[in-house]
Amino acid sequence: MEGSGGERMLAGLLAASHLMPLEALPREANEYATATGLGRVRIYLADLQHTVLRLMTGSGPDAAANPDGGAAELHIDTTLAGRAYQFGQIVPATADADGQHWWVPLLDGTERLGVLHIVAAAHDERIGEDMTALASLLALIIVSKRDHSDSYARLVRTAPMAVAAEMQWSLTAPRTYADGRVVVSAVMEPAYDISGDAFDYATAGQVVHLSVFDAMGHDTAAGLTANLAMAACRNARRQGADLVEITEIIEKVLHDQFSDGSYATGVLADLDTVTGVLSWVNRGHLPPVLIRGGRWTTRLRCPPAHPMGTRLGLEAAVCREQLEPGDRIVLYTDGITEARRAGTEFGLDRFIDFLIRHHADGLPVPETLRRLTRAVVEHHDGHLQDDATVLLCEWLGPTPADRRAAAETGLTLRPSLRLPEPPP
């Protein structure tokens, strides 16, 4: 970014953010943006289900609280603002006496928060850089303050939330993560009534951990079971337990805590991002799905042990699969495939076909999952009877630094193992 105006904007806004309540961000963003020659800036945040973009005014989501007349709510599927959000690209809008209007994606890494509506008097490369830099800083500020802001929670909700869902979303990791080695994205529905499902991911050196849990029932008790399983998983993982040990610890925690036989199924996996080896344990859950080359799929088989909490005595086994760069691993719960319309399930084949077709369209992983959940909910006539969760991880391959380190240490990166070609 060139020019002192942009530098003053970022430095001033960053300094002000340390003691700034989230409600003040729209006003402060406008004040500091004027230092660069930018005009009016509006902040729109996506709702929990990624259906609409809602104006952040500092006074609530209603249009009456907006002094400059900007739309209070914009639909993601039918507007230019929504297009910028879906594809993560700057989209030009109309031009008028105030200048050129732009829609700028609001991204924290690869997590999509919303969009900015920016009016710029000029139209040059510097303005584009300033808009992008402003969006990046605003995203960081929002992420740093949203977890303790009821104003943020009210803005991004379009319906009342059940207590179990409140607990679930408070403990859940951000729904999108990327770091150059992997892209991880997840969705949970019904967003305002989720209870028995949970997902988690984390990084530790070259390993990325993935897990999905499905607790018995669909009520607050199921939410307690799922969250206790996830917390026990994190606790054991952070103390260095391996995959089998983690599932055994979860089993003990659930068994010790609940006297009514509450249990959870799950898949826990570790992906070595240098070698591409995926290791996983199945505890009575649906097997992971591997998508390769954007065309072929296979279900990754592994002898399942009993659900965690049941103490049935089946031995848990670690299974392994060699991935290729670009492979996608999909963990999911049965609410995705068993969603019904007139007795017809959405089904595994339709589920995987949807992922493949939208991958072929070049959509980002988070956008593919956003559209998937809309399709599943619509298949169930707008109301799911069971929790439905998908966690998708794409391995991008070893980084150049990984390859250099391997060459220096004499490590041989394992060759890829290809799926058999389909019959003609």
PyMOL commands that set and color helices and strands:
alter all, ss='L'
color gray80, all
select helices_A, chain A and resi 4-17+22-36+63-65+80-87+125-146+150-155+163-171+220-238+243-257+334-337+348-360+365-379+400-409
alter helices_A, ss='H'
color red, helices_A
select strands_A, chain A and resi 38-46+52-56+73-75+91-96+99-108+111-120+176-178+182-189+197-204+207-215+264-272+277-283+289-292+296-299+319-322+328-332+340-341+344-345+388-395
alter strands_A, ss='S'
color yellow, strands_A
deselect
rebuild
show_as cartoon
